[in-house]
Structure formats: C-alpha cells, structure tokens
Amino acid sequence: MPRPARLMLAAIASTLALTLAACGGSDASESDTSSGSDTRTVEDTMNGTVEDVPTDPQRIVALWRTGSLLADMGVEPVGSLEGEFLVEELGPDVYAEYEDVPTVGTFEGVDVEKVIELEPDLIIGMDNGGLSIDYDELSEVAPTVILDIKEPTDVWDNYPTVADLVGESTDFEKKNAALDAALADVSEQYGDTVGGLEVTSLGAYEGAIYVDTSKSLTWRRLDAAGFGYNPDFTDNPERYSEELSQENIADLADQDIIFYDATLEGEATPDTQALLDTASFKRLPAAKKGNVFPLTSGTIYTFAAADLQVEDLTEAAENYRP
C-alpha cells in the first residue's frame, strides 16, 4: 500500500562464513577470503552471490527502501533513488542533511551514467520482485547487493543487515530492545483494557481506503502493545494491507478503536483526513465515542517513528472510552 512511507547491529564478520541476520527479510550471508580482508563475498541475495563487497564502503548508492535506514544510522550516500529521503519520513532536521543527495533514477529504472559519475564502491537496495531496475548492468559499475523483501516487516528486519553491509556499527540491538520493552510496558499497563477490544488501523491514498493486516509492521507493534485487532484482517491475509471500499465503512461499526495513519507530527494526510470527514465514517460508534486516534505510519522505517508509535498507542490506551 503506497502511503507516507518507509526502519534496524548486525552480524560481525568472521574469517569464513557468517550469516547476516535479516529476521525474515533477506537471509544474505557473507564470507571473507582471509582475516582482515578489505572485501567479502555476500551470498543468498536477490541477485545471487556478490563478490568483492567492501567491508567499509565509502561511496554508497542507495536504492529502494534503504534511504531512511541509512539516514537513521547517520550514513550519507553519494546517490539514491528519488523518494528515498522525504521530509515527512525523517523530519525537517534530519531531512536537511540529506535533501541534496543526488538522485540516479526511480524504482522504474536507474540512469547508469549518473551512477558511473558518482564512482560508488557499493550499491545497495531492496526489491520485492516488482521493480524495473537492471541490477546486472549496475553490477558492472560496483558491487550491487539487493535484499529480497515481501512486506514492510522485512524492510525493518533488514535494518541490521544493511548496517553491516555499509560498515556501520549501530546500537540497533540496544534501541530495538528498548522499543520492545516500551511496547511490553504498554501491554502490561493497559493490556487488561485493550486486549479484548477489536481494533482497526487504516489510511487512505488517492481515494482508496487501506486497512493494515497482520502482515504489517503496524499490526506487529499493536500486538506487542497488547491491543486486540479486527479478525477480518488477521486470518492469513495476502498482503500487509487490504483495500476497503467506501461502501463497506459500515463494516467497522463493531470496532472499539480505529487508528488512522499519521505523519511524524501526528496529522492525517489529506486523503486520510478526507476519509475521517465523511459522514459514513463519522457515524461509526468509535468516531462518535471519540475512540479514533492517530498512529504514526508503520511504513516509516526509523526508530524515531517507532518511538512515536509507542507514544500514540499509550495515549490511545489512556484515552479509550468504553
């Protein structure tokens, strides 16, 4: 689902083989040809085995779904795809540090000449199988590592893999443990209240309504925080979101809480606000009782966004009206 979008310490290189932890995203693995080598071989990527990958790359080109992760690590690439750095995902202060990164194309294709001019020593990205990028051509310019993903949870789970590939030692494990603890604390404090509720998280884009399913990162955090969820969207869903027709908004009449996709500032996007303003949405019991709350978008892959989600979930649990 295309919404205001897009977040994770990695494996430590050994002398022979080592698996890069992707936690369900990519299972890329690496091996050094010798102790202290400046390069390594990365295996099991979407584009096969990649040799001569620098262990400490200095000139990185960031392809799809890697921009916000790199920004969260404080790594500035020499080039990226359009849309990899967005003010609505990073906030104005962080975005100011990345807004001038040159772009080399879109997910529909990359200008190889622009990539050549940047003289990268590593090209890194993710792909769900639906992009139109010629990775073989890019591999002739520099080692190109593409991690396979299927859902937004895979992007987040690839955080430590990306960190390792770009030679960045992060405090991911510490931050992620703190995030898990914060979500567990919400569950401990409010689980008795919100655990038995039916909850739906949704947003709108270009007139269509999308509901988060149990394959989404948003659902994962709602579940960790102890919230119940709408069973219509948890029974082996096809994707991380499902479209809901305007005519079927009434199907949400039995929902105790409705979350809507929000920006880092806690605001609805124009399309989502238009949905919230419709008469059919306002007639829902959750809307009438004041049980409609913002929830920072689960497709922003940064710890800053994750921490805001915890705040949003806490406020909703505190302000829920039976």
C-alpha positions in Angstrom: 0.0 0.0 0.0 1.5 3.3 -1.1 1.3 5.5 1.9 3.6 8.2 3.5 6.1 5.8 3.8 9.1 3.8 4.9 13.3 1.3 9.6 17.3 -2.0 12.2 23.6 -4.4 14.9 24.4 -6.5 12.7 26.5 -9.6 12.2 30.2 -9.4 12.8 32.4 -10.6 10.0 34.3 -13.8 10.8 37.2 -15.3 8.8 35.0 -17.8 6.9 31.2 -17.9 6.7 28.7 -15.8 8.7 25.0 -15.3 8.3 23.7 -11.7 8.2 20.6 -11.6 10.3 17.6 -10.4 8.3 14.9 -11.9 10.6 12.6 -13.0 7.8 13.6 -10.3 5.3 16.8 -11.3 3.5 19.0 -14.3 4.5 22.1 -12.9 2.8 25.3 -14.4 4.2 28.9 -13.3 3.9 32.4 -14.8 3.9 35.8 -13.3 4.0 38.6 -14.8 1.9 41.1 -14.0 4.6 41.4 -12.5 8.0 41.5 -8.7 7.8 40.3 -8.7 4.2 39.0 -5.4 2.8 36.3 -7.1 0.8 34.0 -10.0 1.3 31.5 -12.2 -0.6 27.8 -11.7 0.2 25.7 -14.8 -0.6 22.0 -15.5 -1.0 20.9 -12.0 -2.1 18.1 -11.4 -4.6 20.7 -11.0 -7.3 22.8 -14.1 -6.2 26.3 -14.1 -4.8 28.1 -10.8 -4.9 31.9 -10.8 -4.7 34.3 -8.0 -3.8 31.9 -6.2 -1.5 34.0 -3.7 0.6 33.8 -4.2 4.3 33.9 -0.4 4.9 32.3 1.2 1.8 32.8 5.0 1.5 30.7 5.8 -1.6 27.3 4.1 -1.4 24.4 4.4 -3.8 21.1 3.8 -2.0 18.4 2.1 -4.0 14.8 1.2 -3.0 13.9 1.1 0.7 17.3 1.8 2.1 17.3 5.6 2.3 15.5 6.1 5.6 17.5 3.2 7.2 20.8 4.9 6.2 19.6 8.3 7.5 18.6 6.6 10.8 22.2 5.3 11.0 23.7 8.7 10.1 25.1 7.4 6.8 25.0 9.7 3.8 25.2 8.0 0.4 26.6 9.6 -2.7 23.4 9.0 -4.6 19.9 7.5 -4.2 16.6 6.8 -5.9 14.0 9.6 -5.9 11.9 9.5 -2.7 14.4 7.7 -0.5 14.8 10.8 1.7 11.5 12.5 2.5 10.9 15.3 5.0 7.6 13.6 6.1 9.6 10.5 7.0 12.7 12.0 8.5 11.5 15.3 10.0 13.0 18.6 8.9 16.2 18.5 10.9 17.4 15.1 9.6 16.0 15.7 6.1 18.1 18.9 5.8 21.2 16.7 6.0 20.0 14.5 3.0 18.0 16.7 0.8 20.9 17.4 -1.5 21.9 13.8 -2.1 21.9 13.3 -6.0 19.2 11.1 -7.4 20.0 8.4 -10.0 16.5 7.3 -11.0 13.3 5.7 -9.7 12.1 2.2 -8.9 11.1 2.1 -12.6 14.7 2.4 -13.7 18.2 3.8 -12.9 20.3 6.1 -15.1 23.6 4.1 -15.2 25.6 7.0 -16.5 24.7 9.0 -13.4 25.7 6.1 -11.2 29.1 5.8 -13.0 29.7 9.6 -12.4 29.3 9.1 -8.7 32.0 6.4 -8.6 30.3 4.2 -5.9 32.1 1.3 -4.2 28.8 -0.2 -3.1 25.2 -0.2 -4.5 22.6 -1.5 -2.0 18.9 -1.8 -2.2 15.8 -4.0 -1.6 13.3 -5.4 -4.1 10.0 -7.2 -3.8 10.3 -8.6 -7.3 8.3 -5.8 -8.9 10.9 -3.2 -9.7 12.2 -2.4 -13.2 15.9 -2.0 -12.3 18.7 -3.7 -14.3 20.9 -5.0 -11.5 23.2 -6.8 -13.8 24.1 -3.5 -15.5 24.7 -1.8 -12.2 26.9 -4.7 -11.1 29.3 -3.8 -13.8 29.7 -0.4 -12.1 30.2 -1.5 -8.5 29.3 -4.5 -6.2 25.5 -4.5 -6.1 23.7 -6.1 -3.1 19.9 -6.4 -3.3 18.0 -7.8 -0.4 14.8 -9.7 -1.0 11.6 -8.4 0.7 8.0 -9.2 0.7 6.3 -7.0 3.3 7.2 -3.8 5.3 8.2 -6.0 8.3 11.0 -7.3 6.1 12.3 -3.8 5.5 12.5 -3.2 9.2 14.1 -6.6 9.9 16.8 -5.9 7.3 18.0 -2.9 9.3 20.9 -4.8 10.9 21.8 -6.4 7.6 22.0 -3.0 5.9 24.0 -1.6 8.8 26.6 -4.4 8.4 26.8 -4.1 4.7 27.6 -0.4 4.8 30.2 -1.0 7.5 28.2 0.8 10.2 28.3 -0.3 13.7 25.0 0.7 15.2 23.4 0.4 18.6 20.4 -1.3 17.0 20.2 -4.2 19.5 20.0 -1.7 22.4 17.4 0.5 20.6 15.3 -2.4 19.5 15.4 -3.9 23.0 14.2 -0.6 24.4 11.4 -0.4 21.8 10.3 -4.0 22.7 10.4 -3.1 26.4 8.3 0.1 25.8 5.7 -1.9 23.8 5.6 -4.5 26.5 5.1 -1.8 29.2 2.1 -0.6 27.3 0.7 -4.1 27.3 1.4 -4.6 31.0 -0.3 -1.3 31.9 -3.3 -1.4 29.6 -3.5 -4.9 28.3 -6.4 -5.8 30.5 -8.4 -3.0 28.9 -7.3 -3.0 25.3 -6.5 -6.7 24.9 -10.2 -7.7 24.5 -11.0 -4.9 22.1 -11.4 -5.0 18.3 -9.1 -2.5 16.7 -8.6 -1.5 13.1 -5.7 0.6 11.7 -6.3 2.3 8.4 -5.4 5.1 6.0 -6.4 6.5 2.6 -4.5 7.2 -0.6 -5.8 8.6 -3.8 -9.4 8.0 -2.7 -8.9 4.3 -1.7 -9.1 3.1 1.9 -6.5 0.6 3.1 -6.6 -1.4 6.3 -3.5 -2.8 7.9 -3.4 -6.6 8.2 -1.4 -8.9 10.5 1.4 -8.9 7.9 2.1 -5.2 8.6 4.6 -3.6 10.9 1.8 -1.6 12.5 0.0 -4.7 13.5 3.1 -6.2 14.9 3.5 -3.2 17.2 -0.2 -3.1 18.1 0.0 -6.8 19.1 3.2 -6.2 21.1 1.4 -3.4 22.9 -1.4 -5.7 23.9 -4.1 -4.4 21.6 -6.7 -6.8 20.1 -7.4 -6.5 16.4 -10.1 -6.9 13.8 -10.2 -10.6 12.9 -11.3 -9.9 9.4 -7.7 -8.8 8.7 -5.7 -11.3 10.6 -6.6 -14.6 9.0 -3.8 -15.3 6.7 -4.0 -12.1 4.7 -2.5 -11.9 1.2 -0.6 -8.6 1.9 0.2 -6.2 4.6 -2.8 -4.1 3.7 -6.2 -4.7 2.2 -8.5 -2.3 0.4 -11.8 -1.4 2.0 -14.5 0.1 -0.2 -16.2 3.3 0.8 -19.5 1.3 0.8 -18.1 -1.1 3.4 -17.1 1.5 6.0 -20.2 0.4 7.9 -18.4 -2.9 8.5 -16.2 -1.1 11.0 -19.3 -0.4 13.2 -18.2 -3.1 15.7 -14.7 -1.7 16.1 -13.9 -0.3 19.6 -10.8 1.7 18.4 -9.9 2.9 15.0 -6.4 4.2 14.3 -5.5 6.3 11.3 -2.2 6.7 9.6 -0.4 9.8 10.8 2.7 11.8 10.0 5.5 12.4 12.4 3.6 15.4 13.6 0.6 13.3 14.4 -1.5 14.6 11.5 -3.6 12.8 8.9 -2.6 13.1 5.3 -5.1 15.0 3.1 -6.6 11.8 1.7 -6.9 10.2 5.2 -8.4 13.4 6.6 -11.0 13.4 3.8 -12.0 9.9 4.9 -12.3 10.9 8.5 -14.5 13.8 7.5 -17.0 11.7 5.6 -20.5 11.3 7.0 -20.3 7.5 6.9 -17.1 7.5 9.0 -18.4 10.0 11.5 -21.4 7.7 12.0 -19.2 4.9 13.3 -19.6 4.2 17.0 -15.8 4.5 17.5 -15.9 8.0 16.0 -19.0 9.1 18.0 -17.3 8.0 21.2 -14.0 9.7 20.5 -12.1 6.4 20.0 -10.4 7.4 16.8 -6.7 8.0 17.3 -3.6 8.9 15.2 -0.9 6.3 14.8 2.4 7.2 13.3 2.8 5.4 9.9 4.2 1.9 10.1 5.9 2.4 6.8 8.4 4.9 8.2 11.5 2.8 9.0 13.2 4.8 11.7 13.4 4.4 15.4 12.1 8.0 15.7 8.9 6.8 14.1 8.7 3.7 16.2 9.1 5.7 19.4 6.3 7.9 18.2 4.1 4.9 17.7 4.7 3.8 21.3 3.5 7.3 22.4 0.4 7.1 20.1 -0.5 3.7 21.5 -0.1 4.8 25.0 -2.3 7.8 24.5 -4.9 5.8 22.8 -4.9 3.2 25.7 -5.2 6.0 28.3 -8.0 7.9 26.5 -10.1 5.0 25.3 -13.7 5.4 26.2 -15.8 2.2 26.7 
